[in-house]
């Protein structure tokens, strides 16, 4: 039961609270996740916001299982509390290990306790990041702070942009922060719990999403389809560099795809199986499939950027050499492997700050891979010609010497020619990519994730937030 998960987490943010406040000299009101949802002025909200346990134990019909069977309204308050912890991370503070351990219990035994728990866990993190987006890119956090009302009313009287202000208030009224405050006031006021009209109003407001910083899409990049791309000189020059981001050779994005249920389920299932242990970059998935002896070398390359690109090239090779028959549905493993392969390749090409390697190193590796691919493929024009060229790599080729395109070709041939079982190949690749996307998610660059929220958000940011709370880290680099 999720309520048990809540109870398990009760000690999460009270542990070491006083010592944290004394040690850092900082008012860590954000830490009272399961004690108080936030410090609010009694003049503004009549009283402080309730704790999550009070929200969960509220007997009002609005929050009952019959009216809210998926805990969407209650989870909104949980998302807000988790957001306040993420703010601590942004400010450079950290929680004690015991707190992370209890957070992991809350995630594993609570959010992920049921078969379809991945949907709920994803929703909680999604709303949490909407709060983070509001914090960085809107005024809602300031507007809802104590002391705002008087000064803002005065501003309205002297401003000439009343229409713009009204539009802002309209959006503000449907913000996640406004919804959370309404729910908290509902918990505190018995009169609201007895009013069907107020319950209907709150339910209607909470059902509206006007702004969604997260597009629920996976960006895609295919190296074999884009390595020959050359950007236009009209847009890529020193003059235009002052106005727009410059596109590099080979940097041509494929159309984004909708984030599928199969991908979410596979990733969250793998996260639950980790049981709080440190992450690795694919070793475990190869060992589970009894193929570590043949393939482990491809996880032990010099940088994680090389690992991503080599496995991406190999996955693309398998995608074209082991095509799914048109009269059969695509398998879950095929969808997961190809989607995450192209997504992580996209991060290398377009968002290297979200990856473990230093951005300059990642950009250099990508640029070198483009140059190497153009030499390797030469005058090849079609995909079939490229695949034929890749098939020549093998035999006496050494897996320890060569380029990214050599290693990717070698790995692709190993998968297709040595393993041969198509179902097993896609299972290996799906398990590998799921493990790798979790491995790259932990990051200390909170600012980079916040900046990408303004551009539509990234799936890896959701994983980063969840892993941050649980304190799960990647293993030391090989």
C-alpha positions in Angstrom: 0.0 0.0 0.0 1.3 3.5 -0.8 0.3 4.8 2.6 2.8 2.4 4.0 5.4 3.9 1.8 4.4 7.3 3.1 4.8 6.0 6.7 8.2 4.4 5.8 9.3 7.8 4.6 8.1 9.7 7.7 11.6 9.8 9.1 13.1 10.7 5.8 13.3 14.5 6.3 13.2 14.7 10.0 16.4 12.8 10.2 19.2 15.2 11.0 17.0 18.2 10.4 18.2 20.3 13.4 21.8 19.4 12.7 21.5 20.4 9.1 20.0 23.8 10.1 22.8 24.4 12.6 25.6 23.1 10.4 24.7 25.2 7.3 23.1 28.2 8.9 20.3 27.9 6.3 16.6 27.8 7.0 16.0 24.3 5.5 12.2 24.6 5.5 12.3 22.7 2.2 13.5 19.6 4.1 10.2 19.2 6.0 8.7 17.2 3.1 6.6 14.9 5.3 6.3 17.4 8.1 5.1 20.6 6.3 4.6 21.2 2.6 6.0 24.7 2.9 6.4 27.8 5.0 3.5 30.1 4.3 2.3 33.3 6.0 -0.7 32.9 8.2 -1.9 36.3 6.8 -2.0 34.8 3.3 -3.3 31.3 3.8 -4.9 31.6 7.3 -2.5 28.9 8.6 0.5 26.9 7.5 0.1 24.2 4.9 -0.6 20.7 6.2 1.8 17.8 6.2 1.5 15.1 3.6 0.1 12.7 6.2 -2.7 15.1 6.9 -3.5 15.2 3.2 -3.4 11.4 3.0 -5.7 11.1 6.0 -8.2 13.7 4.9 -11.7 12.3 5.0 -13.2 14.7 2.4 -14.9 13.3 -0.6 -12.6 15.1 -3.1 -9.6 13.1 -1.9 -11.5 9.8 -1.3 -10.6 6.7 -3.3 -14.0 6.8 -5.0 -13.3 10.4 -6.3 -9.6 10.1 -6.8 -8.8 6.4 -7.3 -5.4 7.1 -8.9 -4.3 9.5 -6.1 -3.7 12.3 -8.6 -4.7 15.1 -6.3 -2.8 13.7 -3.3 0.2 13.0 -5.5 0.3 16.7 -6.5 1.2 17.6 -3.0 3.9 14.8 -2.9 5.3 16.2 -6.2 5.5 19.7 -4.6 7.3 18.3 -1.6 9.8 16.5 -3.8 10.3 19.7 -5.8 11.4 21.5 -2.7 14.1 18.9 -2.2 15.2 19.4 -5.8 15.5 23.1 -5.0 18.0 22.1 -2.3 20.0 20.2 -4.8 20.1 23.3 -7.0 21.3 25.4 -4.1 24.1 23.0 -3.5 22.8 21.2 -0.4 22.6 17.5 0.1 20.7 15.0 2.3 22.2 12.4 4.7 22.5 8.9 3.3 19.7 7.7 5.6 17.3 10.1 4.0 18.1 8.8 0.6 17.6 5.3 1.7 14.2 6.1 3.1 13.4 8.0 -0.1 14.2 4.8 -2.1 11.9 2.8 0.1 9.2 5.3 -0.6 9.7 5.0 -4.3 10.2 1.2 -4.4 7.6 0.1 -1.8 5.2 2.9 -2.6 5.1 4.4 -6.1 6.4 1.3 -7.8 4.7 -1.3 -5.6 2.1 -2.2 -8.2 2.5 -3.6 -11.7 1.4 -0.3 -13.3 3.2 1.7 -10.7 5.6 3.1 -13.3 2.7 5.3 -14.6 2.2 6.8 -11.1 5.9 7.3 -10.5 6.3 9.0 -13.8 3.3 11.3 -13.2 4.7 12.3 -9.8 8.1 13.2 -11.2 6.4 14.9 -14.2 4.4 17.3 -11.9 7.5 17.8 -9.7 9.4 19.1 -12.8 6.5 21.3 -13.6 6.9 22.9 -10.2 10.6 23.3 -11.0 9.8 24.9 -14.4 7.5 27.4 -12.6 10.2 28.2 -10.1 12.8 29.0 -12.8 10.6 30.5 -15.6 7.5 32.0 -14.1 6.5 34.4 -11.3 4.2 31.9 -9.5 6.7 31.2 -6.7 6.9 34.9 -5.9 3.2 35.6 -6.4 2.2 32.9 -3.9 4.8 34.0 -1.3 3.7 36.0 1.8 3.3 39.8 1.4 2.6 39.7 -2.3 -1.1 40.6 -2.3 -0.9 44.2 -1.1 2.0 45.3 -3.3 0.7 43.5 -6.3 -2.7 45.2 -6.0 -1.0 48.5 -5.9 1.0 47.6 -9.0 -2.2 46.8 -10.8 -3.6 50.2 -10.0 -0.7 52.0 -11.6 0.1 49.6 -14.5 -1.1 50.3 -18.0 -1.0 46.6 -18.9 -4.1 45.4 -17.2 -5.0 43.0 -19.9 -1.6 41.3 -19.8 -1.9 41.1 -16.0 -5.3 39.4 -16.3 -4.0 36.9 -18.8 -1.2 36.2 -16.3 -3.6 35.7 -13.5 -5.6 33.3 -15.7 -2.6 31.1 -16.3 -1.5 31.5 -12.6 -4.9 30.2 -11.4 -4.4 26.9 -13.3 -0.7 26.5 -12.3 0.4 23.5 -10.4 1.2 25.6 -7.4 -2.3 27.1 -7.3 -3.8 23.6 -7.5 -1.6 22.4 -4.7 -2.6 25.3 -2.4 -6.3 24.7 -3.1 -5.9 21.1 -2.1 -4.1 22.0 1.1 -6.7 24.6 2.0 -9.4 21.9 1.3 -7.6 19.6 3.8 -7.6 22.3 6.4 -11.1 23.7 6.1 -13.9 21.4 7.1 -16.5 23.7 5.5 -14.8 23.1 2.1 -15.0 19.4 2.6 -18.8 19.7 3.2 -19.4 21.8 0.1 -20.1 19.9 -3.1 -19.7 23.2 -5.1 -16.2 23.8 -3.8 -15.2 20.2 -4.5 -16.4 20.5 -8.0 -14.5 23.7 -8.6 -11.3 22.3 -7.2 -11.7 19.1 -9.3 -12.3 21.2 -12.4 -9.3 23.5 -11.8 -7.0 20.5 -11.1 -8.2 18.8 -14.3 -6.8 21.6 -16.5 -3.2 21.7 -17.8 -2.6 24.9 -19.7 1.2 24.8 -19.9 3.2 21.6 -20.3 6.9 22.2 -20.3 7.4 18.4 -20.9 6.4 17.3 -24.3 6.3 13.6 -23.5 8.5 12.9 -26.5 11.8 11.2 -27.1 14.1 13.2 -29.4 15.9 10.9 -31.9 19.1 10.9 -33.8 20.3 8.3 -36.3 24.1 8.4 -36.9 24.0 6.3 -40.1 21.3 8.5 -41.6 22.9 11.8 -40.7 26.7 11.6 -40.6 27.0 13.1 -44.2 24.8 16.1 -43.3 26.3 19.5 -43.9 24.5 22.6 -42.5 23.8 25.6 -44.7 26.5 28.3 -44.7 23.8 30.9 -44.8 22.8 30.1 -41.2 26.2 28.8 -40.0 28.7 31.6 -40.0 30.3 34.0 -37.6 27.6 36.6 -38.2 24.6 34.3 -37.5 26.4 32.8 -34.5 25.4 35.9 -32.5 21.8 35.1 -33.1 21.3 31.4 -33.4 23.0 28.2 -32.2 25.3 26.9 -34.8 24.8 23.4 -36.3 27.8 21.1 -36.7 28.4 18.6 -39.5 26.3 15.5 -39.0 24.0 17.2 -36.6 20.6 16.5 -38.2 17.9 15.5 -35.8 15.4 12.8 -36.7 11.7 13.4 -36.0 10.9 13.0 -32.3 8.7 10.1 -31.2 6.1 9.8 -28.5 7.4 8.3 -25.3 5.8 4.9 -25.3 4.4 2.9 -22.4 6.8 0.1 -23.3 9.8 2.4 -22.7 8.5 3.8 -19.4 7.6 0.4 -18.1 11.0 -1.1 -19.1 13.0 1.7 -17.5 11.0 1.8 -14.2 11.0 -2.0 -13.9 14.8 -2.0 -14.3 15.1 0.8 -11.7 13.0 -1.2 -9.2 15.2 -4.3 -9.8 18.3 -2.3 -9.0 17.1 -2.2 -5.4 19.0 0.9 -4.6 22.4 -0.4 -5.8 24.8 1.7 -7.8 24.3 1.8 -11.6 26.6 0.4 -14.2 26.8 1.0 -18.0 25.4 -2.3 -19.3 27.6 -4.9 -17.6 24.7 -6.4 -15.6 22.4 -6.7 -18.6 25.1 -8.6 -20.5 25.7 -10.9 -17.6 22.0 -11.7 -17.2 21.9 -12.7 -20.9 25.1 -14.8 -20.6 26.9 -12.7 -23.3 29.4 -10.7 -21.2 32.4 -12.7 -22.6 31.6 -11.7 -26.2 30.3 -8.2 -25.7 31.7 -6.7 -22.4 34.6 -5.0 -24.3 32.1 -2.6 -25.8 31.1 -1.4 -22.3 34.8 -0.7 -21.4 35.7 1.9 -23.9 37.5 5.1 -22.9 34.5 7.4 -22.5 30.8 6.9 -22.1 30.3 8.9 -25.3 32.2 6.2 -27.2 30.1 3.5 -25.5 26.8 5.2 -26.5 27.9 5.8 -30.1 29.4 2.3 -30.6 26.2 0.6 -29.3 24.0 3.0 -31.2 25.8 2.1 -34.5 25.5 -1.6 -33.7 21.8 -1.2 -32.9 21.2 0.6 -36.2 23.0 -2.2 -38.0 20.7 -4.8 -36.4 17.7 -2.6 -37.1 18.4 -2.7 -40.8 19.8 -6.3 -41.0 17.1 -7.8 -38.8 14.0 -5.9 -40.0 10.7 -6.8 -38.4 8.4 -8.4 -40.9 5.6 -6.1 -42.0 2.9 -8.6 -41.2 4.1 -9.0 -37.5 3.8 -6.4 -34.7 7.0 -4.9 -33.5 8.2 -6.5 -30.4 8.5 -4.7 -27.1 12.3 -5.2 -27.0 12.7 -3.9 -30.5 10.8 -0.7 -29.7 12.7 -0.1 -26.4 16.1 -0.8 -28.0 15.7 1.4 -31.1 13.9 4.3 -29.2 16.5 4.5 -26.4 19.4 4.0 -28.8 18.4 7.0 -30.9 17.6 9.0 -27.8 20.9 8.6 -26.2 22.6 9.3 -29.6 20.5 12.5 -29.7 21.9 13.5 -26.2 25.4 13.0 -27.5 24.8 15.2 -30.6 22.6 17.9 -29.1 22.6 17.8 -25.3 26.1 16.6 -24.1 25.8 18.5 -20.8 23.2 15.9 -19.7 25.7 13.0 -20.1 28.5 11.8 -17.7 31.5 13.0 -19.9 32.6 16.6 -20.0 30.7 18.4 -22.7 33.8 19.4 -24.7 35.0 15.8 -24.6 31.6 14.5 -25.8 31.5 17.1 -28.6 35.0 16.2 -29.7 34.1 12.5 -29.8 31.0 13.2 -31.9 33.0 15.4 -34.3 35.6 12.7 -34.7 33.0 10.1 -35.3 31.5 12.1 -38.1 34.9 12.6 -39.8 35.7 8.9 -39.4 32.4 7.8 -40.8 32.8 9.9 -43.9 36.2 8.3 -44.5 34.9 4.8 -43.7 31.8 5.0 -46.0 33.5 7.0 -48.7 31.2 7.3 -51.7 28.4 5.1 -50.2 25.0 6.7 -51.1 22.4 4.3 -49.9 21.9 2.6 -46.5 22.4 -0.8 -48.2 25.8 0.2 -49.4 26.7 1.4 -45.9 25.6 -1.8 -44.3 27.6 -3.8 -46.9 30.7 -1.8 -46.0 30.0 -2.4 -42.3 29.7 -6.2 -42.9 33.3 -6.2 -44.2 34.5 -5.4 -40.7 35.2 -8.6 -38.8 37.4 -11.6 -39.0 40.9 -10.4 -38.1 39.7 -6.9 -37.0 40.8 -6.1 -33.4 38.1 -4.8 -31.1 40.7 -2.9 -29.2 42.1 -0.8 -32.1 40.2 1.3 -34.5 37.5 4.0 -34.6 34.0 4.4 -33.3 32.5 3.3 -36.6 34.9 0.3 -36.7 33.9 -0.8 -33.2 30.2 -0.2 -34.0 30.4 -2.3 -37.1 32.3 -5.1 -35.3 29.7 -5.2 -32.5 26.8 -5.2 -35.0 28.4 -8.2 -36.8 28.9 -10.0 -33.5 25.3 -9.6 -32.6 23.9 -10.6 -36.0 26.3 -13.4 -36.9 27.3 -14.9 -33.6 24.1 -14.8 -31.6 21.8 -15.1 -34.5 18.6 -15.6 -32.4 16.7 -12.4 -33.3 14.5 -12.5 -30.2 17.6 -12.8 -28.0 19.5 -10.0 -29.8 16.7 -7.5 -29.2 16.4 -8.6 -25.6 20.1 -8.0 -25.1 19.9 -4.6 -26.8 16.7 -3.5 -24.9 18.2 -4.5 -21.6 21.4 -2.8 -22.4 19.8 0.5 -23.4 17.5 0.6 -20.4 20.5 0.1 -18.1 22.5 2.7 -19.9 19.8 5.4 -19.8 19.6 4.9 -16.1 23.4 5.0 -15.8 23.8 8.4 -17.6 20.9 10.0 -15.7 22.6 11.0 -12.4 24.2 14.4 -12.8 25.5 17.3 -10.7 24.7 19.8 -13.4 21.3 20.8 -12.1 21.4 24.0 -14.2 21.6 22.0 -17.4 18.5 20.1 -16.6 16.7 23.3 -15.7 17.7 24.9 -19.0 16.3 21.9 -21.0 13.0 22.2 -19.2 12.6 25.6 -21.0 13.2 23.8 -24.3 10.5 21.2 -23.8 12.2 18.9 -21.2 14.0 15.6 -21.5 13.1 12.1 -20.4 16.5 11.8 -18.8 15.6 14.7 -16.6 12.7 12.7 -15.1 15.1 9.9 -14.3 17.7 12.3 -12.9 15.1 13.7 -10.4 14.0 10.3 -9.3 17.5 9.0 -8.8 18.5 12.2 -7.0 15.9 11.6 -4.4 16.9 8.0 -4.0 20.6 8.8 -3.8 21.4 6.2 -6.5 24.7 6.9 -8.2 26.7 5.3 -11.0 29.5 3.1 -10.2 33.1 4.4 -10.5 34.2 4.7 -14.2 35.8 1.6 -15.6 
